[in-house]
Amino acid sequence: MSLRETLEEKLSRFEELERQLVDPAVLSNPARVAAAAREHGSLAKLAKKYRRFKVLNQHIAETQEMIEGKDAELREMAEAELPGLREEREATWDELLEMTIGGEDAQRSRIVMEIRAGTGGDEAALFARDLYEMYKHHAENKGWKVEILDLSATELGGFKEIILGIEGEGAYRELQYESGGHRVQRVPETETKGRIHTSAATVAVLAEPEDVEIDLKPEDFRKDIFCASGPGGQHVNKTASAIRLTHLETGIVVQCQDEKSQHKNFAKALRVLKTRLYEAKRQEEHDKRASERKTLVGSGDRSQRIRTYNFAENRVTDHRINLTLYKLDAILAGDVQPLTDALVDYDRQQQRIMMGTVE
């Protein structure tokens, strides 16, 4: 799907939602109104900008017709107006390119981030915790909301896995580039001889869909309820509050046990399941048109090693864009902006090359 096709689709959906928000059948259902209003709001900025772009195109076409006409006075007026219209159209196109960096989900404000320990045992789990702290502080700096959806901890305080919900303007646009393999090189706290170890963690950043985008019925999944437990069997929850959902068609399994409330765990598990189903659907579409657009900063594949964190040199290297920064301490403390800015800028340059001019 080209950028123009994507923009047409977004505008069409936006206008459909505009109609829904004045439809008595929708207005009588508070849940539908809330979902439609939320999705409408998320599309508004991009859709209105593209609608203005189409209006400018129409004005330019009409102005060119006047220039080619026989009325000398109209021709003179049109010739004076045309440069300004073209200039505004160019500026609007540039703004649309800027807003769509990162593809179809660029304007999403809600994401699910999954961080998992990879090779390296306890040290990998401690590194996964460090990544969580890094992203949490970055989100706080941006004014984004962070919510733990599920957590599996180790006895040493590391994380085998942690799943986060992050919400805020620009969250997906910036953090999508964090998907992939992260490698750390440092001397572990448990290392007595001072040897540097290499371990890894994986990060997946998934756009969280609106409820109306994924039609998930109770009969589509199996729900299992069990007792939650912490590391080493500690913190056992004596009540059955943990939830496991298995999507019957795809086999996708999600479980949440972070909350003491079964109801809250079920709500969180549903969010994660819908997000993974949306991601699977998007991935299928991306694979079909892989030859049309490949983001040059990486596919987001978890098997792709994207970054190395070297403690001895206080160095972070992003391998996709050959960027090295000697400020690891600041980055792990939450100053991720220099990395995300560089990745967004690189993708911006590549998108401009691929999409070309407005004509």
N, C-alpha and C positions, 0 to 999 in steps of 0.2 A: 504494500500500500504506500503510495507516494505521500508527500507532505500535504499536497492539495487535497487528496482523497481523505486523509486523516482529518484535516480541518473541516471539510464538508460534512464528514460524519459527526464531528463534535458540534458543529453549528446545528445540524439537523436534530441531534439529541437535545440540545439546549432549547430549541424552539418547541420541540415536543413537550419538554418539561414546563415551558411557559404556558402551554395550553392546559397541561394537567393541573397547574396551580390555580386555574380559574374554572376547573371542571367540578361541578357540584358532587359528582360521584367520588372524586378524589378528596375534596374538601370535607366530606362527611367521615373520612377515615383518618384520624390524627396520625397514625403510624405512616400511612402513605404520604401524607402532607409533609411530615418531617423528613422522610427519605427523599422525596422529590425536591424539597427546598434545599437540603444539604447538597444533593448532586447538582442542582441548578446553580447554587453558589460556587461550587468548585469549577464549573465550566464557564461561568459568566465572563471572567476577564478575557479568556482566550476567544470565546465565541463572539463577543462584542467587537473585539479587535478584528477578527476575520470578517465579520459582517461589514465593518467600516471599510476594510480592504476591498470587498466586493462592490460596495457603493462607489468607491473611488474608480475602480475599473470601469464601471458603467458610465460614470461621469466623463472619464477620459475618452471612451468610445463615442459618446454623444458629442463631445467637444471636437474630436477629429472629423466627425461627420459635418459639423458646422464649418470647419476649415475648408473642407472639400466642396461646400455648397456655393451657391451663386450670390448670396447676400453679403456684400462687401463689409457692411457694418458688423454683422454677426461674425464674419470671418476674423475681423480685427479683434473683436472681444475674445473670441475663442483662442486665438494665437497668444493673446496676453495671459489668458487663464491657464493654458495647457502646462507650461513649465512648473507652475505651483502645484498643480494636481499630480504631476509625475513625481515631483519631489516628495510630496506627502505620501504617495503610494510607496515609494522606495523606503521611506522611513518606517511606514507601517509594516512593510514586508520584513525589514530588519528586526522590528520588535516581535513579529510573529516567529521568526527564526530563533530569537533569543528565548522566547517563552516555550518553545518546543524542543529545546536542547534536552536530550535524554529520551526522546520518543513520545509515544502516545500517553504515557503516564506521567509526563513531566510536571503537570499541574496538581498531582495528587498531594494532599497535605497529611495523609495518614499512611504509615508504613508498618510492617512487621519486620523486625530484625532478629535473625537467629544467629547466635554465636555458639560454636561448638569446639571443644578441645579436639585437636588432631593428634598427630604423632608426638610422643614426648612424655606420656604418662602424667604424673602429678604436675610437672613443670608446664605442660601444655594447658592443663586445667587452670593453673595460676595465671598463665598468659591470657586465657579466655576471660578471666576475671578482670585483668588489666585493660583489655579491649572494651569490656563493658563499662568500666569506670571512665575510660577515655571518651566513649560516645555519650555517656550520661552527662559528663561535664560539658561537652560540646553542645549538647541539647539545651542544657541550662543556660549556657552563654547566648544561645539563639532565642531563648524564651519558648522553647518547645516543651510539650508535655511528654513525660516518659512514664510508662506503666509496665511493670513486670507481669508478663502473661504466664510464664512457667519458668521454673528454675530447678536444676539438678546439681547440687553442690557435692564437693568432696570433703573428706575429713580435714584436709590441710587448708580449707577455705577457698579452694579453686572451684571452677564451674565446669562440669562435664558439658552442660548445655544451659543456655539462658535464652529465653524468647521475650522480646520487648515489643511493646506498642509505642510508637513515637508519632506525635501529632503536632504539626505546626507548618506555617507557610514555607514552602521551599524544601520540605523535609526529603521528599523522594528525589527531587531534582539534584540535590547535593549528595545525598547518602547512597544513591544507587551505585555509585562507582566503588563503594566499599565491598561489594560482593566479590568473593574469591578467597584465595588462600593467603594468610598472613603468617610470616615466619619471624621468629625471634631468636636472636643469638645473644646469650648472656650466661653468667655464672649463676646457677640456681642456688637458692638459700640452703639447700640440702647438700650442696657440693663442698666437700671438705678440702679438696686439693686445688681449688681455684680454676678448674677446667671449664672452658666455655662449652655450653651445650646448645644444640639447635632443636627447637620444637616448633609446633605449628598449631594454628587454629583456623577455622573457616568461618566466614561471615556470609550470610545471605540476606539481601535487602529486598523485600517483596512489597509491591504496592497493595494497600488494603482496599478492596472494592467496597462500593456502597451496597447495602443490602439488596437493592433492586437489581443489581447486576448479576448476582449469583442466586439462582432459584434452587434453594436447598430445602427439601421436605424431610420430615422425620423418617419417612420410609426409605430415604436415600442413604441412611447411615445406621450403624449399630452403636448403641450406647452402653458402655460397661462402667460400672461404679465399683470402686475399690478403696482400700485404706491407704492414705498417703504415708510416706516414710521419708526420713532424712538420711544423711550419710551414716553408714555403719549401723543402720537400723535404729538410730536415735530419732527423737522427735516424732515418734510414731503417732499418727492421728488415729485415735481409737474409734472414731466415727468414719463411716464410709463417705468421704467427700471428694475423693479424686475421681476424675472423669477421663475415660478413653473413648474417642470416637473413631470409627472405622468407616470410611466411605466405601460403599459396596461396589460401585462401578469401577473406581480407580485403584482401590486398595490403600489409599492414603490414610495413615493413622496419625491421630493427634491426641495428646493427653495433657491435662492440666491438673496440678495438685497444689499450687502455691497458696490458694485461699483455703480457709477453714470451712467456707460455705460451699456446699455441693452446687447450689444455684449459680454462684459466681464463677466457679470453675467451669461449669457447663457453658456459660455465656462466653468466657474467654476461649474455651476450646472451639466453640462455633466460629468465633472470629478468625482463629488461626486456620481452621479447616477451610473456611470460605476464601481466605487469602491464598492458601496453597492451591485450591481448585482454580482460582482466578489466574494464578501464576502458570499452572499447567496449561490452561486454555490459551494464555498469551504466548507461552513457549511454543505451543503447537502452531500458532499463527506465524510466529517469528521464523520458525523452521521452514515453513512453506515459502516465505519470501526472503530467505537468508541472503540470496544473491542480490537483493535490491538494496539492502542497507545493513552494513555491519559497523557497529560503533568501534572505532579504532582504539578506544581505550579499554577494550575488553568486553567479553560476552557476559560477564557476571557468573561464569561457570565456577563452581566451588573448587574444581580441580586445578584452576589456573592460579599460579602463584603470582600475586600482584604486588606484594610489598614485603620488605625486610626491615626489621627493627634491631639495630645493633647497639647494645648497651655500652660496650667498651669504647666505641667511637662517638657515642651520643648521636647516632646517625639513623635516619629513616630514608629508605630508597624505594620509590615507586617505579617498578620495572616497566610499566606500560608506556610511560612518557619520559623515562630516563631522568627522573627528578630526584635529587639527593638534597636533604636538608639536615644540617647538623644542629638539631634542636629537639632531639627525642624526648628529653625531659619535659619540655613545654607541650609537645604534642600529646604525650600520654596524660598530661594534666588537663587536656581538653582543648588545646589550641590546634584544632584540626583544620581550621579555615584555610591556611596556606595550601594544604593538600587538595581540599575540595575545590578551591578557586582555580588551581592549576589544571585540575582534571576537567572542570566545566569549561575553562577557556580553551583547552585543547579540543574538546568535543565541539565547541562553538566554531573554531577554525575549520575543522573537518566538515562540519555540516554546511558551512558557507561554500566550501569547495564543491561538495556534492550537489547542493541544491541550486547553486548558481544564482542568476539574477531573477528579477521579478517577471521579466517578459516571458 
